[in-house]
């Protein structure tokens, strides 16, 4: 088993659930979070809203996934991201589990 962490904007919640279902991940947890982006290093031209700290309604998913389903999940999420016209993407990470109970 691997621990998968997925983060994205709140608007992608249904899409993430669909990708998890397609990858045969039937058990997961998720919750709403506030995402922050520090824009102090951006040039003035690229920071349209002139704010140094930007907040976004986001979502985080946690799931224990079988090793054999990891590549499928990553492929589904990469395909989703490749077809997005928005700047925002779904972010996914996998962590090894040394011990679980």
C-alpha positions in Angstrom: 0.0 0.0 0.0 1.0 3.6 -0.7 -0.3 6.8 0.8 -1.6 9.1 -1.9 -2.1 12.8 -1.3 -4.0 14.9 -3.8 -4.6 18.6 -3.7 -6.5 20.9 -6.0 -8.9 23.8 -6.2 -12.4 23.0 -4.8 -13.9 23.1 -8.3 -12.0 19.9 -9.1 -13.6 17.8 -6.3 -16.0 15.8 -8.6 -13.2 15.3 -11.1 -10.9 13.9 -8.5 -13.5 11.5 -7.2 -14.1 10.3 -10.7 -10.3 9.7 -11.2 -10.1 7.8 -7.9 -13.1 5.6 -9.0 -11.5 4.9 -12.4 -8.3 3.9 -10.6 -10.3 1.5 -8.4 -9.6 3.5 -5.2 -12.8 2.9 -3.2 -11.7 4.2 0.2 -10.4 7.7 0.7 -10.8 10.8 3.0 -11.0 14.4 1.9 -11.6 17.8 3.3 -11.8 21.4 2.4 -8.7 23.5 3.0 -7.5 27.1 2.3 -4.6 27.2 -0.1 -2.2 30.1 0.0 0.2 31.5 -2.6 2.9 34.0 -1.7 3.0 36.4 -4.6 5.7 38.7 -3.2 8.3 37.4 -5.7 6.0 37.9 -8.7 6.5 40.9 -11.0 3.9 43.6 -10.7 2.7 42.8 -14.3 1.9 39.2 -13.5 0.2 39.9 -10.2 -3.0 41.4 -11.4 -4.7 41.6 -8.0 -1.8 43.4 -6.3 -2.0 41.2 -3.3 1.0 39.5 -1.7 -1.0 36.6 -0.2 -3.6 34.9 -2.3 -6.2 32.5 -0.8 -8.0 29.8 -2.7 -10.7 27.4 -1.7 -9.0 24.1 -2.1 -9.4 20.4 -1.3 -7.1 17.6 -0.1 -7.6 13.9 -0.5 -5.8 11.1 1.4 -6.0 7.5 0.3 -4.2 4.2 0.8 -3.8 2.8 -2.7 -2.6 -0.6 -3.9 0.8 -0.4 -5.5 -0.6 -1.8 -8.8 -3.1 1.1 -9.0 -0.7 4.0 -8.5 0.4 4.3 -12.2 -3.2 4.2 -13.4 -4.1 7.0 -11.0 -1.2 9.1 -12.1 -2.0 8.5 -15.7 -5.6 9.6 -15.2 -4.6 12.7 -13.3 -1.9 13.6 -15.9 -4.5 13.2 -18.7 -6.9 15.4 -16.8 -4.3 18.1 -16.3 -3.2 18.0 -19.9 -6.7 18.7 -21.0 -7.2 21.7 -18.7 -7.4 25.2 -20.1 -7.0 26.7 -16.6 -3.7 27.4 -14.9 -4.7 25.3 -11.9 -3.9 21.6 -11.9 -4.5 18.5 -9.7 -1.4 17.8 -7.7 -0.7 14.2 -6.5 2.1 12.7 -4.4 2.8 9.2 -3.3 4.4 8.3 0.1 5.9 5.0 1.1 4.3 3.5 4.2 6.9 1.9 6.4 4.4 0.7 9.0 0.7 0.7 9.4 -1.9 -0.8 11.6 
